[in-house]
Structure formats: C-alpha cells, structure tokens
C-alpha cells in the first residue's frame, strides 16, 4: 500500500466510523487496539496490509472487507451453515462452574480426607502433559473428577499435606487456564487463572501466584482487555524484579519473570506498539541468557529457545513476516513440548501467508496440525491464516487446503 493509498484508506475508515457515531476510543476498544493506533491508521501513517487486520476493521465497522479494500478477493463460494461439534473443554467448563464443593460449607463436621498425595501429584503431572501436547479432550476428561477431589482434599486434609494439596490445585487450574486460552475460551481461562492464584497463595508457594498472574494476563489478551493484561503483568514484573535483585536469583524466579516479560510483549504487539513489544522481547532474552538453558519451571517452558519462538509470534502479530521467517527457520525446538513446536510451525505458516507464499504456508500449517491437531483446528490465529490462504487462492485452492479449512471450520 503506497502512502497515497494509505491516506485514502484511512479517510475511508474515519468516514465509516463517524457515520456510525463512534469515537476513535470506542472503535479502538472494539478492535482491541489503542486509540493512537487507530488515529495513525486514519491519518495514513500506519498502513494496513494484512488480511486479518482488514477483517478486524471490517467487523468492527460492520461492513464487508471489500468496502474497505475493493481489490480484496471475495470468497470462492458461500459455505453451508456449519454445525459445530461440542468443544473439547465443555466438560472442564462445567466442572469449574459454581462453587466446587458446596457440601463442605454446609456440613457441621466434615470428615478429614484420606488422600494419597503422591497419586494426586502424578495425576496433576499427567494433566500438564496433556496440556503441553494440546490433547484437550483427554485433559477435559481428566479434569472432571480431579478438581473436585483436590478442592475437597485441600479443605479437609490436616497437617503437613494441606499446603501441598493447595499447590496441586493451583497447578491444575493453571493447566486448565492454559488450555482454555488455546481453545479461545478466555472467559473460562480468566476464571481458572484467578482460582489458581487463590490456591497458590494458600499453599504459601509465592512463585506460583506469579505464574497464575501470567496465565491471567494471557486470558486478558485473548479477551482483548489489553489494559488489564498490561496492568496484571506489569505489577507482577515490578514486584518480582525487586525480589530477584534483592536475593539470589534462583532459576524458577527467573523463569517466571521472563515469562511475564513475554506476556507484556504480546500485549504491546496486539496493541500495535512495536517499540515496546521489541523491548519486552529483549528483556525476556536477557533473562533467558542468565538461565543459559531451556527449562520448564512451573510448566512455563521458559528459556532461550522459547523466547525465540515468542519473538516469531510477536513479529507475525506486528506484520513483520520476513523477520518472523528469518528467526523461525533457525530455531531447533526439538527439546520443547509438542505444543511449542506446533505453535512455531503455525506461526511460520501465518508469516508465509502474510507474504502470500501459499505453498510454504500450507506446508507449515499441515505440519503443525500433524503434531497437534486440536491446536491448529481451534486456534483463532491459525484459522485466520487458513481463511486468508483460501481467499488468496480463490477457485484455485488445492484439495489439501480446502480439506484443512473444512477440518478447522475456517472457510471464509
């Protein structure tokens, strides 16, 4: 888009916004962007070339994409009405609805729970393994009976086991929050993250409180509550930095701090703030250098490789597809979880789609789907990339691309 085209495009956005009686702040809030970003778009300073951003603007203004950019390809066909299957996390969502163990509140004399702490720890570790492998249906089935057991045990067990049980409950809610974020159910992720923070505080394990705040910030980003995400992560970073500087910097504290900087990078990228997003990536990279190796403290998978993977994702969000590809193709992520490797392939597919390298984009997306089908078929960013490829290809879309779009319910 040339400078003249950007100005004309910005004037069209401003005119449509005013026709709907909306202030810049109101439309920006709907889009999950800042008012300054929208002002730059309307003045032609910030070009809009990505199809997903065009679609976001069109949806916010309630017009077809072609109204904003007449040269945008129309969908090849009008898809039939989709009848969706139940979400993989429906059972888990029901499990966390309402108060977990109301009978404990009403009983005059609650019998002490007899629990096998070792067996419960094994069950929680298994839940996290499912989360890291994006096996959401199995995770939901495991969560169903596990959370009520942990909620009851943490409230009724006596003695030295109680802090451990609260910690296991916190870790379980963190796993559930991470899964809800990936399946684009941020309201449930918010609830699970909040419960994880409360349980972690009762366990006395302070770093798990901060890990819960990281999950909370991720949920806020998905909800497009960027100011809340920034506030949650920033207050945690400021407190944790004092702790790290005032004591021996243990690896677990560094992992949490670095992850919170990555959360802030995501917040700034989603608001179009390139400078602050890059600054937070560099903050995270500096911390990962102190660690010197990839780790999985508190199931955060923080380390040099994960910082690079997040840098790829941030670059794609900012529209810097070439940079994303340059970084991503140098990463060896074999030592990380399936979810992290699939996420890298998905983001490389998104980057190639931005550059209209349709063959490479499809190959990356299919690679990601092979590793983690549930992730690629439910992630909003992946589905947007698939829709973009369908629109670019039009009637020439390959059978493989059409089949992928059908599996992900990503037809335009």
N, C-alpha and C positions, 0 to 999 in steps of 0.2 A: 504494500500500500504506500503510494507516494505521499509527500507532505500535503499536496493539494487534496488528494483523496481522503486523507485522514481528517483534514479540516471539514470537508463536505460530510463525511461520515459523522463527525462529532456534532455538527449542526443538526443533522437528522435525528440523532439521539436526543439532543436538547429539546428539539421541537416536539418530538413524541412524548417526552417526559412532561413538558409544560401542558400539552394537550390533555394529559391525564391528571393535571392539577397536582403533580408531585414535586416536592423539593428534592434537591440533589441528595440531601441526607436520607430522605425516605427511600429513594430508589437504591442508593448505595447499601442501605440496611437490608433490603430485599435481596440484593445480589451477594451480600456477604463481603463487600468491599468497602473501602474508605471513601468518604466524600471527596477527598483530594484526588484519589484515583479517577473517580467519575468526572471530576472537573477537568482533569488533564485529557480524558477521552473526548469530552465535549469541546475542548479548545483545540483538538487536533494534535496535542503534544504527545499523547500516549496512543500509538497505533494499535488497532485490534485486528490481528490476522488469524488467530486460532479459531477453529470452528466451535470448540466448546465454549469459548468466551462469547462468541457471537450468539450461540444458542442461549447462554445465560442472560445476555442483554435482551434478546427477543422474548424470552419467557418472562423476564421482569417487566417488560413493557406491554406484554400481551399481544405480540404481533408475530407473524411468520418471519423466519430468518431472511427470506427474500425481500422483505420490506426494508431491512437494514442494508443488505448487500444483494442487489438483484442478480449478480453473477453467481451466487451460491447455488450449486446443483440441487434440484428438487429430488425428493425420494423417488427411487425407481418404481415403487408400487406402494399402494396403501395396504399395510398389513392387516390381517384379520385380527379381531379382538383376541387379546391374549388372556387365557385363563391360567392364572399363576398357581403353582404348587405351593403347599404350605412352606413357610420359611423354616430353614433348618434349626433355628433357635426358638421356635414357638414354645416348645416345652420349657426351655430355660426361662423364657419371658414369664410364663405362668408361675414358675417356681418362685420368682422374686417379687411377684405381685402381692401386696398386702404385707402384714406383719408375719414374720417367718414362723414363730411358734406361739400363737396366742394362748394355748392351753397352759403354758408355763406361767404366764402372767396371772391366770385365774386360780391356779392350784394353790391351796393353803400350804401344803407340804409336798414339795417336789422331790422325788427320789433322786439321789445322786446318780448321774450317768456312769455306767461302767463302759469305758471305751478302750479300744486298742489304738493308742496314739500312733504307733508305728504303721498300723494298717491304714489309718486315715491319711498319714503323710504320703504313703505310697499311692493312695487314691488321688490326692491333690497333685502329686507329681505327674500322674497319668493324665489328668485334666490339662495340665500345662503342655504336655507332649502333644495332645490332640490340638491345642490352640496353635502351637508352633507349626503343626503340619496342616493347618486350616481344615481339619476334619470336624466341621461344625455340627453335623448331625449326631455324630458319636459323642461329641462334647456335651451337647444338649441332653442326650440320654443319661450321661454320667452325672451331670449336674443335678438332675431331678431328685434322686434320693440323697445325694451327698450334702447339699446345702442344708436341708432340714436336720440331718444328723449332726453336722458341725454347729449349727445355730443352737440346737438343744444341748449338745455336749459342752459348748463354751459357757453356757449359762448355768449349768447344773453340776459340772465337774468341780471337784475340790482340790485344793493343794497346788502342787507344782505343775500339774498338767494344764491348768487353766490358761496361762499366758500362751503356751504352745498352741492350744486349740483356737484361741483368738487369732493367732498368726496364720494358722492353716485356713481359717475362714477368710481372712483378708486376702491371702494368696488366691483363693478360689474365686472371690469376687473380682480380683484383678484380671484373672484369666478370662472370666466371663465378660468383663468390660472390653478387653482387647478384642474378643470375638464379636461382640455387638458392633464395635466400631468398623470392623472389616466387613460386616454384613449390612452396613449402612442402617443401623438401628441406634442412632446416637442418643435418643432419649433414654433407652434402656441402659446404654453404656454409662450415661451420667449417673443413673441410679446405682448401678453396680459399683462404679468407682467411688461414689460417696460412701456406700456401705463398706467398701474395702478400707477407706481411710478411718472410719469409725472403729472397725475391728482392729486395725493395726495400732491405733492409739491405745486401745485397751490391752493389747499384747505387750506394750512397752517397747516395741521394735520401731524406733523413730524413722529409720530409713524407709521402712515400708509405708509409712504415712506419706513420705515424699514420692515414693513410687506410685501410690494411689493418686496423688495430685497430677503426676504425669499422665495417668490414664484419664483423669478428669479433663485435662487440657485437650487431649485427643478428641474426647467427646464434644467439647465446646467447638472445636474446629469443624467437626462434621455437622454440627448444628448451625454453623455459620455465625456463632456468637464469638467473633474474633476478639472483641474487647474482653470478654470473660476469660477466654483462653489465655490471652496475654497477661491478664491480672493474676490468674491462678499460677501460671508458670513463673512469672517474674517475682512474685512474693516468695515462692519456694526457692528460686535461684538465689535471691538476696540473702535469705536465711542460711541456706546450705553453704554458700560461699564463705560466710563468716565461720561456720563450723569447720570447713575444710582448712581454712587458713589458720584457725586457732588451735588445731590439733593435728596429729599425724593423719595425713590424707590416706585413709585406707581405700582399697580398690572399690569396695561396694559404694562408698560415698562418691567417689569419682564417677562411677558408672551412672548413678542417679543424677548427679549434676550434669554430666554430659548429655544424658537423655533429655533433661529439661531444656537445655540449650537447643537441642534438635526440635523439641516441641515449639519453642519460640521461633525457630527458623521457619517452621511450617506455617505458623500464624502470620508471620510477615510476608511469606510468599503468597499466601491466599489473599492477602490484602493488597498485593501488587507492590510491596515495599522491598525492592530488590536490594538496596544497600543494607538494610537491617537483616534481611534473610541471609545474605552472604556473611555478615559479621557474626551471626549466631552459628553458622556452619563452621567458621574459623574458630570460634570459642570451643565448640564441641571437638574440633580436630586437635586443638591444643591439649584438651583434657585427655583425649584418646592417646595422644603421644606420651602422656605421663603413665598411662596404663601399659602401653607398649605391646599389647596383645588383645585379641578379641576375647571377650568374656561373656558370660551370661548371668551376671549378678542380678538377683531379683527378677529374673526372666526378662531382662531388658535388652539382651544381646548387644550391649554397647561395646564398641572397640573401633579401631581404625577402619576396618572393612565396612562396618555398618554405617559409619559416618560417610564414607564414600557412596554407599547405597542411598543414603538420605540426600546426599548432595545431588545425585542423579534425579531423584524425585523432585527436589526443590527446583532444579534447573528446568525440568519439564513444566512444573507449575508456573514458572516465570516466562515460559515460552522460549527458553534458550536450548532448543533441541540439539544443536550441534555440540554444545558444551556437555549436555547430558550423555550423548553418544560417546564423546571422547573419553569421559570419565568412566562410563559404564563398561565399555569394551575392554578396559584394563583391569577390571575387578575380578579377582578369583574368590568366589563366595562359597566354595565347596564345603568349608568348615562350618558354615552357618546353617540355620534351620531351613527346612523346605519352604516355609513361608517367606523368609528373607530372600531366598534365591528366586522364588516365583515372583516376588514383588519387583526385584531387579529386572527380570525378563519382561514383566508387564510394563514397567516404566520405560524400558528401551523400546518396546512396541509403541508406547504413546509418543515417544520422541520421534521415531521413524514416521509415524502417522502425521505428526506436525510438519515434517519435511516432505510429506506426500511420497515417501518411499514405501509404497503399499506392500510390495512383496516382503521386504525385510520386516515391516511392522506385523504382518500376519504371521510370519515365522516366529517372531518373539512371543506374540500372544498365544500361539499354539503351544510353544514350549512352556510358557507359564501355566497354561491350562493342564498340560500333561503332568506337571509337578503338583499343582494344587487346583483341581477343577472347581471346588467350591469357592475359592477366592476369585478366580478370573471370571466366573459366571455370575458373581454377585457384587463385585466391586464397582462403584459408580464410575471411577476414572477409566477402568477397563472397558466398561460398556460404552462410555462416551467415545473412546478411541475406536471401538468396533463400528459404532454408528458412523463415525467420520469416514472410516475406510469404505463403508457401504455407499455413502453419499459421493465420495470421490470416484468410485468405480462405476456407479450407476448400473445400467443394464449389463455392463461387462464384468460385474462382480463374479468371482470364481465360486464354484460349488463349495470349496473349503471355507471361504469367507462367509457365505450365506449360512452354512451349517453352524459355524461358530456364532453368528448373530442370532440364529434360532435358539441355540443352547443357552445363550446369555440373555435372551429376551432383549436384544439390542437392535432390532430392526428400527429404522428411522420412523 
